[in-house]
């Protein structure tokens, strides 16, 4: 009896071992595939990080270099700093390091050529600075230096900035392409996993039912979170790129007003500029109230009205009942800027920009209207297509496209920007948003 029991125990142990081995054999293909899938997701994620790093580095360079280099060159020419004290060599050295660093992130031939062009521009700038320093030893070459600064240095720094901005744009396009590849990889992973699990279900019903939930859910959540994070980072980056020309021109206007002794105007412009940047940063909040957004727009228009006082007037007339509704930060100002530079400035005699709003049943709208040059039907159709196309390049409406895309991603396809225009009559941009007020969830975000 004891021997039979021992034999029975051995048989049960052997059977249990065989079952475990069978389980492992059945699970092995799935395990191997999951290792492969996670490896590919890891590689994709590393590539995402590299592309994001390149965009961030390039953006910081694009925002700062032109203003700093133009200003330091001017200081050198007017004698405020000596050649030995000048920060220009350091700026050039830092710029070269940035360009060299971007080469490590770039794997497309087009962007490699852009970086090569950036190196040539830096070489040209170095030559111009050498010429300026040589002219400083002569008393009668001040005008020559000013011509170099205006006709060479500022143009080349602008070309350099434009080249880096193109680099940023096409790197962002690469990020979008990587997202598509990641989504395809995710779908292929699901398909193959389903096929393998269909085979496993024959032998292990429990594992076939529970296993996919344990395995696919973390992958789905990870990929979804990464895609959302990448899109958010892309739009926040483009949102954060405050137009350096606006800042440079505003500071230039402040300098001229100060030299003219117009103290009140200087105080007003500095206050408006301070308020403009304060509301731009706004403690990192993604969503702001209409009241805060209108203050940002008002600061911008106050500055621009001083600069373009002969051609620009404006009116902000949004009902008080809308002031506590939420709107993505920096949504209205790009539309106002578009109205100024593409509408008012292109029409003789100037014009007026109006910002209005009205409340609907389930949503509300904000309108930015100008009586500028407007658009013909062909151009209007092109711009309307560009608002929703993945490539707005043909319409050259990156600002409007990004604002519209940000709204659609946040709230849904039924919300966003629409446009109406008539040639020589003006343009109206309409923002449609859901009625959302300040809530605990929004504050937490």
Sine and cosine of phi, psi and omega as CSV:
sin_phi,cos_phi,sin_psi,cos_psi,sin_omega,cos_omega
0.00,0.00,-0.68,0.73,-0.01,-1.00
-0.91,0.41,-0.63,0.77,-0.01,-1.00
-0.92,0.40,-0.63,0.78,0.03,-1.00
-0.90,0.44,-0.64,0.77,0.05,-1.00
-0.89,0.46,-0.67,0.74,0.00,-1.00
-0.90,0.43,-0.64,0.77,0.04,-1.00
-0.90,0.43,-0.66,0.75,0.02,-1.00
-0.88,0.47,-0.68,0.73,0.03,-1.00
-0.89,0.47,-0.67,0.75,0.01,-1.00
-0.90,0.44,-0.66,0.75,0.01,-1.00
-0.90,0.44,-0.67,0.74,0.02,-1.00
-0.90,0.43,-0.65,0.76,0.03,-1.00
-0.90,0.44,-0.67,0.75,0.01,-1.00
-0.90,0.43,-0.67,0.74,0.01,-1.00
-0.89,0.45,-0.68,0.73,0.03,-1.00
-0.88,0.48,-0.65,0.76,0.02,-1.00
-0.90,0.44,-0.68,0.73,0.00,-1.00
-0.90,0.44,-0.62,0.79,0.02,-1.00
-0.90,0.43,-0.69,0.72,0.02,-1.00
-0.89,0.46,-0.66,0.75,0.02,-1.00
-0.90,0.44,-0.64,0.77,0.03,-1.00
-0.89,0.45,-0.66,0.75,0.05,-1.00
-0.85,0.52,-0.72,0.69,-0.02,-1.00
-0.89,0.45,-0.65,0.76,0.01,-1.00
-0.89,0.45,-0.67,0.74,0.02,-1.00
-0.92,0.39,-0.59,0.80,-0.03,-1.00
-0.99,0.16,-0.38,0.92,-0.12,-0.99
-0.83,0.56,-0.73,0.68,0.02,-1.00
-0.85,0.53,-0.65,0.76,0.01,-1.00
-0.92,0.40,-0.66,0.75,0.02,-1.00
-0.88,0.47,-0.73,0.69,0.00,-1.00
-0.87,0.49,-0.70,0.72,-0.02,-1.00
-0.91,0.42,-0.65,0.76,-0.01,-1.00
-0.91,0.42,-0.61,0.79,0.08,-1.00
-0.87,0.49,-0.70,0.72,0.03,-1.00
-0.89,0.46,-0.68,0.73,-0.02,-1.00
-0.90,0.43,-0.71,0.71,0.01,-1.00
-0.90,0.43,-0.59,0.81,0.04,-1.00
-0.89,0.46,-0.71,0.71,0.02,-1.00
-0.90,0.43,-0.62,0.79,0.06,-1.00
-0.91,0.42,-0.62,0.79,0.03,-1.00
-0.90,0.43,-0.70,0.71,0.03,-1.00
-0.88,0.48,-0.69,0.73,0.02,-1.00
-0.89,0.46,-0.67,0.75,0.00,-1.00
-0.90,0.43,-0.65,0.76,0.05,-1.00
-0.89,0.46,-0.63,0.78,0.03,-1.00
-0.92,0.40,-0.65,0.76,0.09,-1.00
-0.81,0.58,-0.77,0.64,-0.05,-1.00
-0.87,0.49,-0.65,0.76,0.02,-1.00
-0.89,0.45,-0.69,0.72,-0.01,-1.00
-0.92,0.40,-0.65,0.76,0.03,-1.00
-0.90,0.44,-0.65,0.76,0.04,-1.00
-0.88,0.48,-0.67,0.75,-0.01,-1.00
-0.90,0.43,-0.63,0.78,0.00,-1.00
-0.92,0.39,-0.67,0.74,-0.01,-1.00
-0.90,0.44,-0.74,0.67,0.00,-1.00
-0.88,0.48,-0.71,0.70,-0.01,-1.00
-0.90,0.43,-0.59,0.80,-0.01,-1.00
-0.92,0.39,-0.69,0.72,0.03,-1.00
-0.88,0.48,-0.64,0.76,0.03,-1.00
-0.91,0.42,-0.69,0.72,-0.04,-1.00
-0.89,0.46,-0.60,0.80,-0.06,-1.00
-0.95,0.31,-0.60,0.80,-0.22,-0.98
-0.98,-0.19,-0.58,0.82,-0.26,-0.97
-0.90,0.43,-0.76,0.64,-0.08,-1.00
-0.86,0.52,-0.76,0.65,-0.02,-1.00
-0.87,0.50,-0.72,0.69,-0.04,-1.00
-0.91,0.42,-0.70,0.71,-0.09,-1.00
-0.93,0.35,-0.70,0.72,0.03,-1.00
-0.87,0.50,-0.68,0.74,-0.05,-1.00
-0.93,0.38,-0.71,0.71,-0.01,-1.00
-0.91,0.42,-0.58,0.82,0.05,-1.00
-0.91,0.42,-0.66,0.75,0.04,-1.00
-0.88,0.47,-0.69,0.73,0.02,-1.00
-0.88,0.48,-0.63,0.78,0.02,-1.00
-0.91,0.41,-0.66,0.75,-0.05,-1.00
-0.92,0.39,-0.69,0.73,-0.07,-1.00
-0.99,0.15,-0.06,1.00,0.09,-1.00
1.00,0.02,0.19,0.98,0.04,-1.00
-0.94,0.33,-0.45,0.89,0.10,-1.00
-0.73,-0.68,0.49,-0.87,0.05,-1.00
-1.00,0.07,0.30,-0.96,0.04,-1.00
-0.83,0.56,-0.55,0.83,0.00,-1.00
-0.95,0.31,-0.53,0.85,-0.04,-1.00
-1.00,0.04,-0.21,0.98,-0.12,-0.99
-0.90,0.44,0.60,-0.80,0.03,-1.00
-1.00,0.04,0.01,1.00,-0.08,-1.00
-0.88,0.48,-0.71,0.71,0.03,-1.00
-0.85,0.53,-0.65,0.76,0.03,-1.00
-0.90,0.44,-0.65,0.76,0.02,-1.00
-0.89,0.46,-0.69,0.73,0.03,-1.00
-0.90,0.45,-0.69,0.73,0.00,-1.00
-0.88,0.47,-0.71,0.70,0.02,-1.00
-0.90,0.44,-0.63,0.78,0.01,-1.00
-0.89,0.45,-0.66,0.76,0.02,-1.00
-0.90,0.44,-0.62,0.78,0.03,-1.00
-0.89,0.45,-0.65,0.76,0.02,-1.00
-0.89,0.45,-0.74,0.67,-0.01,-1.00
-0.89,0.46,-0.68,0.73,0.03,-1.00
-0.89,0.45,-0.63,0.78,0.02,-1.00
-0.91,0.40,-0.58,0.81,0.01,-1.00
-0.91,0.41,-0.43,0.90,0.01,-1.00
-0.88,0.48,-0.54,0.84,-0.01,-1.00
-0.93,0.36,-0.43,0.90,-0.03,-1.00
-1.00,-0.02,-0.30,0.95,-0.21,-0.98
-0.99,-0.11,0.76,-0.65,0.04,-1.00
-0.82,-0.57,0.13,0.99,0.04,-1.00
-0.98,-0.22,0.62,-0.78,-0.04,-1.00
-0.90,0.44,-0.61,0.79,-0.03,-1.00
-0.88,0.47,-0.71,0.70,0.00,-1.00
-0.96,0.29,-0.48,0.88,0.12,-0.99
-0.89,0.45,-0.63,0.77,0.05,-1.00
-0.92,0.40,-0.60,0.80,0.04,-1.00
-0.90,0.44,-0.64,0.76,0.03,-1.00
-0.92,0.38,-0.58,0.82,0.07,-1.00
-0.90,0.43,-0.64,0.77,0.07,-1.00
-0.89,0.45,-0.64,0.77,0.03,-1.00
-0.88,0.48,-0.62,0.78,0.05,-1.00
-0.90,0.44,-0.65,0.76,0.03,-1.00
-0.89,0.45,-0.66,0.75,0.02,-1.00
-0.88,0.47,-0.63,0.77,0.02,-1.00
-0.91,0.42,-0.62,0.79,0.07,-1.00
-0.89,0.45,-0.65,0.76,0.04,-1.00
-0.89,0.46,-0.68,0.73,0.01,-1.00
-0.89,0.46,-0.64,0.77,0.02,-1.00
-0.89,0.46,-0.63,0.78,0.05,-1.00
-0.91,0.41,-0.65,0.76,0.03,-1.00
-0.89,0.46,-0.65,0.76,0.00,-1.00
-0.91,0.42,-0.62,0.79,0.06,-1.00
-0.88,0.47,-0.65,0.76,0.03,-1.00
-0.90,0.44,-0.66,0.75,0.01,-1.00
-0.89,0.45,-0.70,0.72,0.01,-1.00
-0.88,0.47,-0.63,0.78,0.02,-1.00
-0.91,0.41,-0.65,0.76,0.01,-1.00
-0.92,0.39,-0.42,0.91,-0.01,-1.00
-0.90,0.43,-0.36,0.93,0.01,-1.00
-0.98,0.19,-0.09,1.00,0.04,-1.00
-0.91,-0.41,0.63,-0.77,-0.06,-1.00
-0.97,0.23,-0.36,0.93,-0.14,-0.99
-0.96,-0.26,0.32,0.95,-0.06,-1.00
-0.90,-0.43,0.38,0.93,0.03,-1.00
-0.89,0.45,-0.68,0.74,0.01,-1.00
-0.90,0.44,-0.61,0.79,0.06,-1.00
-0.87,0.50,-0.68,0.73,0.02,-1.00
-0.91,0.42,-0.64,0.77,0.02,-1.00
-0.90,0.44,-0.61,0.79,0.05,-1.00
-0.91,0.41,-0.65,0.76,0.06,-1.00
-0.88,0.48,-0.66,0.75,-0.03,-1.00
-0.91,0.42,-0.70,0.71,-0.08,-1.00
-0.98,0.20,-0.67,0.74,-0.15,-0.99
-1.00,-0.07,-0.34,0.94,-0.05,-1.00
-0.90,-0.44,-0.87,0.49,-0.12,-0.99
-0.87,0.48,-0.79,0.61,-0.08,-1.00
-0.91,0.41,-0.57,0.82,0.02,-1.00
-0.93,0.37,-0.70,0.72,-0.04,-1.00
-0.93,0.36,-0.63,0.78,0.05,-1.00
-0.91,0.42,-0.57,0.82,0.06,-1.00
-0.91,0.40,-0.68,0.74,0.05,-1.00
-0.89,0.45,-0.64,0.77,0.03,-1.00
-0.89,0.45,-0.69,0.72,0.01,-1.00
-0.90,0.44,-0.67,0.74,0.01,-1.00
-0.89,0.45,-0.63,0.77,0.02,-1.00
-0.89,0.45,-0.69,0.72,0.01,-1.00
-0.92,0.39,-0.62,0.79,0.04,-1.00
-0.89,0.45,-0.63,0.77,0.08,-1.00
-0.89,0.45,-0.67,0.74,0.06,-1.00
-0.83,0.56,-0.72,0.69,-0.01,-1.00
-0.87,0.49,-0.71,0.70,-0.05,-1.00
-0.87,0.50,-0.74,0.67,-0.06,-1.00
-0.97,0.26,-0.44,0.90,0.15,-0.99
-0.92,0.40,-0.62,0.78,0.08,-1.00
-0.89,0.45,-0.62,0.78,0.08,-1.00
-0.88,0.48,-0.63,0.78,0.05,-1.00
-0.89,0.45,-0.61,0.79,0.04,-1.00
-0.89,0.46,-0.68,0.73,0.04,-1.00
-0.88,0.48,-0.68,0.74,0.02,-1.00
-0.90,0.44,-0.64,0.77,0.03,-1.00
-0.90,0.44,-0.58,0.82,0.04,-1.00
-0.90,0.44,-0.66,0.75,0.02,-1.00
-0.89,0.45,-0.69,0.72,0.03,-1.00
-0.89,0.46,-0.64,0.77,0.03,-1.00
-0.89,0.46,-0.66,0.75,0.01,-1.00
-0.91,0.42,-0.66,0.75,0.03,-1.00
-0.90,0.44,-0.66,0.75,0.04,-1.00
-0.88,0.47,-0.65,0.76,0.01,-1.00
-0.89,0.45,-0.70,0.71,0.00,-1.00
-0.91,0.42,-0.65,0.76,0.04,-1.00
-0.90,0.44,-0.61,0.79,0.05,-1.00
-0.87,0.49,-0.70,0.72,0.01,-1.00
-0.89,0.46,-0.70,0.71,-0.04,-1.00
-0.88,0.47,-0.74,0.67,-0.03,-1.00
-0.92,0.39,-0.62,0.79,0.03,-1.00
-0.88,0.48,-0.67,0.75,0.02,-1.00
-0.88,0.47,-0.65,0.76,0.02,-1.00
-0.90,0.45,-0.69,0.72,0.00,-1.00
-0.92,0.39,-0.66,0.75,-0.01,-1.00
-0.92,0.40,-0.51,0.86,0.07,-1.00
-0.90,0.45,-0.55,0.83,0.06,-1.00
-0.95,0.30,-0.64,0.77,-0.03,-1.00
-0.93,0.37,-0.52,0.85,-0.09,-1.00
-0.87,0.49,-0.42,0.91,0.03,-1.00
-0.89,0.46,-0.62,0.79,-0.07,-1.00
-0.98,-0.20,-0.52,0.86,-0.08,-1.00
-0.74,-0.67,1.00,-0.05,-0.05,-1.00
-0.91,0.40,-0.71,0.71,-0.06,-1.00
-0.89,0.45,-0.73,0.68,-0.02,-1.00
-0.90,0.43,-0.61,0.79,-0.02,-1.00
-0.93,0.38,-0.42,0.91,0.00,-1.00
-1.00,0.04,-0.66,0.75,-0.09,-1.00
-1.00,0.03,-0.61,0.79,-0.07,-1.00
-0.82,0.58,-0.74,0.67,-0.01,-1.00
-0.86,0.51,-0.58,0.82,0.01,-1.00
-0.91,0.42,-0.65,0.76,0.00,-1.00
-0.93,0.36,-0.54,0.84,-0.15,-0.99
-1.00,-0.02,-0.75,0.66,-0.14,-0.99
-0.98,0.19,-0.50,0.87,-0.06,-1.00
-0.89,0.45,-0.74,0.67,0.05,-1.00
-0.86,0.50,-0.60,0.80,0.01,-1.00
-0.91,0.42,-0.71,0.71,-0.02,-1.00
-0.88,0.48,-0.71,0.70,0.00,-1.00
-0.91,0.42,-0.63,0.77,-0.01,-1.00
-0.91,0.42,-0.75,0.67,-0.03,-1.00
-0.91,0.42,-0.68,0.73,0.01,-1.00
-0.88,0.48,-0.69,0.72,0.01,-1.00
-0.90,0.44,-0.63,0.77,0.00,-1.00
-0.92,0.39,-0.67,0.74,0.01,-1.00
-0.89,0.45,-0.68,0.73,0.01,-1.00
-0.90,0.43,-0.66,0.75,-0.01,-1.00
-0.90,0.43,-0.65,0.76,-0.01,-1.00
-0.92,0.40,-0.69,0.72,0.02,-1.00
-0.90,0.44,-0.66,0.75,0.01,-1.00
-0.89,0.45,-0.69,0.72,-0.01,-1.00
-0.90,0.43,-0.63,0.78,-0.01,-1.00
-0.88,0.47,-0.72,0.69,-0.05,-1.00
-0.96,0.26,-0.57,0.82,0.06,-1.00
-0.91,0.41,-0.57,0.82,0.02,-1.00
-0.91,0.41,-0.75,0.66,0.03,-1.00
-0.90,0.43,-0.56,0.83,0.04,-1.00
-0.91,0.41,-0.60,0.80,-0.09,-1.00
-0.97,0.26,-0.25,0.97,-0.05,-1.00
-0.99,0.16,0.98,0.22,0.05,-1.00
-0.89,0.46,0.73,-0.69,-0.09,-1.00
-0.80,0.60,0.92,-0.39,-0.03,-1.00
-0.91,0.42,-0.46,0.89,0.03,-1.00
-0.91,0.42,-0.62,0.78,0.03,-1.00
-0.87,0.49,-0.73,0.69,0.00,-1.00
-0.90,0.43,-0.71,0.70,-0.04,-1.00
-0.89,0.45,-0.71,0.70,-0.02,-1.00
-0.93,0.38,-0.58,0.81,0.03,-1.00
-0.91,0.41,-0.72,0.70,0.03,-1.00
-0.89,0.45,-0.60,0.80,0.03,-1.00
-0.90,0.44,-0.66,0.75,0.03,-1.00
-0.91,0.42,-0.59,0.80,0.05,-1.00
-0.90,0.44,-0.66,0.75,0.02,-1.00
-0.88,0.47,-0.71,0.70,-0.02,-1.00
-0.91,0.42,-0.64,0.77,0.02,-1.00
-0.91,0.42,-0.63,0.78,0.02,-1.00
-0.91,0.42,-0.67,0.74,0.01,-1.00
-0.91,0.41,-0.50,0.87,0.02,-1.00
-0.99,0.15,-0.07,1.00,0.03,-1.00
0.98,0.19,0.28,0.96,-0.02,-1.00
-1.00,0.02,0.98,0.18,-0.12,-0.99
-0.90,0.43,-0.67,0.74,-0.03,-1.00
-0.89,0.46,-0.66,0.75,0.00,-1.00
-0.92,0.39,-0.62,0.79,0.04,-1.00
-0.89,0.46,-0.74,0.68,0.00,-1.00
-0.87,0.50,-0.68,0.74,-0.02,-1.00
-0.91,0.42,-0.69,0.72,-0.03,-1.00
-0.93,0.37,-0.66,0.75,0.02,-1.00
-0.90,0.44,-0.68,0.73,0.04,-1.00
-0.88,0.48,-0.69,0.72,0.00,-1.00
-0.91,0.41,-0.64,0.77,0.01,-1.00
-0.91,0.41,-0.66,0.75,0.04,-1.00
-0.88,0.48,-0.70,0.71,0.01,-1.00
-0.91,0.41,-0.59,0.81,0.02,-1.00
-0.87,0.50,-0.74,0.67,-0.01,-1.00
-0.95,0.30,-0.55,0.83,0.02,-1.00
-0.88,0.47,-0.71,0.70,0.01,-1.00
-0.96,0.27,-0.42,0.91,0.07,-1.00
-0.92,0.40,-0.71,0.71,-0.01,-1.00
-0.97,0.26,-0.82,0.57,0.13,-0.99
0.75,0.66,0.69,0.73,0.08,-1.00
0.84,0.54,0.48,0.88,0.07,-1.00
0.97,0.22,0.10,0.99,-0.02,-1.00
-0.93,0.37,0.66,-0.75,0.04,-1.00
-1.00,0.10,-0.55,0.84,-0.01,-1.00
-0.92,-0.39,0.69,-0.73,0.02,-1.00
-0.76,-0.65,0.21,-0.98,0.06,-1.00
-0.99,0.16,0.33,-0.94,0.07,-1.00
-0.85,0.53,-0.60,0.80,0.01,-1.00
-0.86,0.51,-0.73,0.68,-0.01,-1.00
-0.92,0.40,-0.65,0.76,-0.01,-1.00
-0.91,0.41,-0.63,0.78,0.02,-1.00
-0.93,0.37,-0.54,0.84,0.06,-1.00
-0.91,0.42,-0.62,0.78,0.06,-1.00
-0.89,0.46,-0.70,0.71,0.01,-1.00
-0.91,0.42,-0.67,0.74,-0.02,-1.00
-0.89,0.46,-0.67,0.74,0.04,-1.00
-0.87,0.49,-0.69,0.73,0.01,-1.00
-0.88,0.47,-0.73,0.69,-0.05,-1.00
-0.94,0.35,-0.55,0.84,0.05,-1.00
-0.88,0.47,-0.66,0.75,0.04,-1.00
-0.91,0.42,-0.75,0.67,-0.06,-1.00
-0.92,0.38,-0.52,0.85,0.01,-1.00
-0.93,0.38,-0.55,0.83,0.07,-1.00
-0.92,0.39,-0.65,0.76,0.00,-1.00
-0.95,0.32,-0.60,0.80,-0.07,-1.00
-0.88,-0.48,0.70,0.71,-0.12,-0.99
-0.89,0.45,-0.38,0.93,-0.01,-1.00
-0.99,0.16,-0.32,0.95,-0.11,-0.99
-0.82,-0.57,-0.16,0.99,-0.14,-0.99
-0.84,-0.54,0.75,-0.66,0.24,-0.97
-0.72,-0.69,0.36,-0.93,-0.04,-1.00
-0.53,-0.85,0.30,-0.95,0.03,-1.00
-0.56,-0.83,0.75,-0.66,0.08,-1.00
-0.89,-0.45,0.92,-0.38,-0.09,-1.00
-0.70,-0.71,0.97,0.25,0.01,-1.00
-0.95,-0.31,0.79,-0.62,-0.06,-1.00
-0.83,0.55,0.56,-0.83,-0.01,-1.00
-0.85,0.52,-0.51,0.86,-0.06,-1.00
-0.92,0.40,-0.27,0.96,0.02,-1.00
-1.00,-0.03,-0.20,0.98,-0.22,-0.98
-0.91,0.42,-0.41,0.91,-0.01,-1.00
-0.99,-0.12,0.03,1.00,0.08,-1.00
-0.98,0.21,0.42,-0.91,-0.09,-1.00
-1.00,-0.08,0.49,-0.87,0.01,-1.00
-0.50,-0.87,0.60,-0.80,0.08,-1.00
-0.85,0.52,0.67,-0.74,-0.05,-1.00
-0.85,0.52,0.61,-0.80,0.01,-1.00
0.83,0.56,0.85,0.53,0.08,-1.00
-0.96,-0.28,-0.69,0.73,-0.08,-1.00
-0.99,0.15,-0.60,0.80,-0.10,-1.00
-0.86,0.51,-0.68,0.73,0.05,-1.00
-0.87,0.50,-0.54,0.84,0.02,-1.00
-0.94,0.33,-0.63,0.78,0.06,-1.00
-0.91,0.42,-0.67,0.74,0.03,-1.00
-0.88,0.47,-0.65,0.76,0.05,-1.00
-0.88,0.47,-0.66,0.75,0.01,-1.00
-0.89,0.45,-0.61,0.79,-0.01,-1.00
-0.94,0.35,-0.79,0.61,-0.16,-0.99
-0.99,0.14,-0.47,0.88,-0.02,-1.00
-0.96,-0.28,-0.19,0.98,0.00,-1.00
-0.92,-0.39,-0.91,0.42,-0.11,-0.99
-0.92,0.40,-0.75,0.66,-0.10,-0.99
-0.92,0.40,-0.37,0.93,-0.02,-1.00
-1.00,-0.02,0.11,0.99,0.01,-1.00
-0.88,-0.48,0.72,-0.69,0.02,-1.00
-0.92,0.40,0.66,-0.75,0.04,-1.00
1.00,0.03,-0.06,1.00,0.06,-1.00
0.97,0.24,-0.25,-0.97,-0.04,-1.00
-0.03,-1.00,-0.29,-0.96,-0.13,-0.99
-0.76,-0.65,0.63,-0.78,0.09,-1.00
-0.93,-0.36,0.77,-0.64,0.00,-1.00
-0.85,-0.52,0.71,-0.70,0.08,-1.00
-0.90,-0.43,0.89,-0.45,-0.03,-1.00
-0.77,-0.64,0.17,-0.98,0.02,-1.00
-0.43,-0.90,0.35,-0.94,0.07,-1.00
-0.44,-0.90,0.46,-0.89,-0.08,-1.00
-0.99,-0.17,0.75,-0.66,0.07,-1.00
-0.98,-0.20,-0.26,-0.97,-0.01,-1.00
-0.96,0.28,-0.75,0.66,-0.03,-1.00
-0.87,-0.50,-0.03,1.00,-0.03,-1.00
-0.57,-0.82,-0.03,-1.00,0.11,-0.99
-0.59,-0.81,0.36,-0.93,-0.02,-1.00
-0.79,-0.61,0.52,-0.85,0.14,-0.99
-0.86,-0.51,0.75,-0.66,-0.01,-1.00
-0.90,-0.43,0.70,-0.72,0.13,-0.99
-0.90,-0.43,0.93,-0.37,-0.10,-0.99
-0.88,-0.47,0.67,-0.74,0.13,-0.99
-0.74,-0.68,0.45,-0.89,0.06,-1.00
-0.97,-0.25,0.65,0.76,-0.01,-1.00
-0.99,0.16,-0.49,-0.87,-0.14,-0.99
-0.94,0.33,-0.46,0.89,0.00,-1.00
0.96,0.29,-0.20,-0.98,-0.04,-1.00
-0.65,-0.76,0.51,-0.86,0.13,-0.99
-0.99,0.16,0.09,-1.00,-0.10,-0.99
-0.89,0.46,-0.63,0.78,-0.03,-1.00
-0.90,0.43,-0.74,0.68,0.01,-1.00
-0.91,0.41,-0.62,0.79,0.00,-1.00
-0.89,0.46,-0.68,0.73,0.03,-1.00
-0.90,0.44,-0.62,0.78,0.01,-1.00
-0.90,0.44,-0.69,0.72,0.00,-1.00
-0.92,0.39,-0.66,0.75,0.02,-1.00
-0.88,0.48,-0.64,0.77,0.06,-1.00
-0.91,0.42,-0.65,0.76,-0.03,-1.00
-0.90,0.43,-0.41,0.91,-0.01,-1.00
-0.91,0.41,-0.50,0.87,-0.07,-1.00
-0.91,-0.42,-0.20,0.98,0.02,-1.00
-0.94,0.35,0.48,-0.88,0.09,-1.00
-0.94,0.34,-0.38,0.93,0.02,-1.00
-0.85,-0.53,0.99,-0.12,-0.01,-1.00
-0.99,0.11,0.24,0.97,-0.14,-0.99
-0.88,0.48,-0.62,0.78,-0.07,-1.00
-0.90,0.43,-0.51,0.86,0.00,-1.00
-1.00,-0.02,-0.20,0.98,-0.02,-1.00
0.80,0.60,0.74,0.67,-0.03,-1.00
-0.80,-0.59,0.75,0.66,-0.08,-1.00
-0.84,0.55,-0.67,0.75,-0.04,-1.00
-0.88,0.47,-0.77,0.64,0.01,-1.00
-0.90,0.44,-0.65,0.76,0.00,-1.00
-0.88,0.48,-0.70,0.71,-0.05,-1.00
-0.93,0.38,-0.64,0.77,0.05,-1.00
-0.89,0.45,-0.72,0.70,-0.01,-1.00
-0.89,0.45,-0.69,0.73,-0.03,-1.00
-0.92,0.40,-0.61,0.80,0.02,-1.00
-0.89,0.45,-0.68,0.74,0.02,-1.00
-0.91,0.42,-0.69,0.72,-0.04,-1.00
-0.91,0.42,-0.63,0.78,0.04,-1.00
-0.92,0.39,-0.58,0.81,-0.07,-1.00
-0.98,0.20,-0.66,0.75,-0.18,-0.98
-0.88,-0.47,-0.33,0.94,-0.01,-1.00
0.83,-0.56,0.26,-0.97,-0.11,-0.99
-0.91,0.40,-0.40,0.92,-0.05,-1.00
-0.97,0.23,-0.15,0.99,0.00,-1.00
-0.93,-0.36,0.29,-0.96,0.02,-1.00
0.63,-0.78,-0.48,-0.88,-0.11,-0.99
-0.93,-0.36,0.66,-0.75,0.19,-0.98
-0.82,-0.58,0.36,-0.93,-0.10,-0.99
-0.68,-0.73,0.65,-0.76,0.13,-0.99
-0.74,-0.68,0.61,-0.79,-0.05,-1.00
-0.37,-0.93,0.45,-0.89,0.10,-0.99
-0.66,-0.75,0.69,-0.73,-0.06,-1.00
-0.89,0.46,0.74,-0.67,0.00,-1.00
0.90,0.43,0.23,0.97,0.07,-1.00
-0.87,-0.49,-0.54,0.84,0.05,-1.00
0.73,-0.68,-0.02,-1.00,-0.10,-0.99
-0.68,-0.73,0.59,-0.81,0.10,-1.00
-0.80,-0.60,0.83,-0.55,0.10,-0.99
-0.96,-0.26,0.80,-0.60,-0.06,-1.00
-0.90,-0.43,0.82,-0.58,0.07,-1.00
-0.98,-0.21,0.83,-0.56,0.04,-1.00
-0.93,-0.37,0.81,-0.59,-0.06,-1.00
-0.69,-0.72,0.44,-0.90,0.05,-1.00
-0.96,0.28,0.40,-0.92,0.01,-1.00
-0.99,0.17,0.98,-0.18,0.05,-1.00
-0.77,-0.64,0.79,-0.61,0.06,-1.00
-0.97,-0.26,0.04,-1.00,-0.03,-1.00
-0.88,0.47,0.76,-0.64,0.02,-1.00
-0.67,-0.74,0.18,-0.98,0.00,-1.00
-0.87,0.49,-0.63,0.78,-0.03,-1.00
-0.92,0.40,-0.69,0.73,0.00,-1.00
-0.90,0.43,-0.69,0.72,-0.01,-1.00
-0.88,0.47,-0.65,0.76,0.02,-1.00
-0.88,0.47,-0.70,0.71,0.03,-1.00
-0.89,0.46,0.00,0.00,0.00,0.00
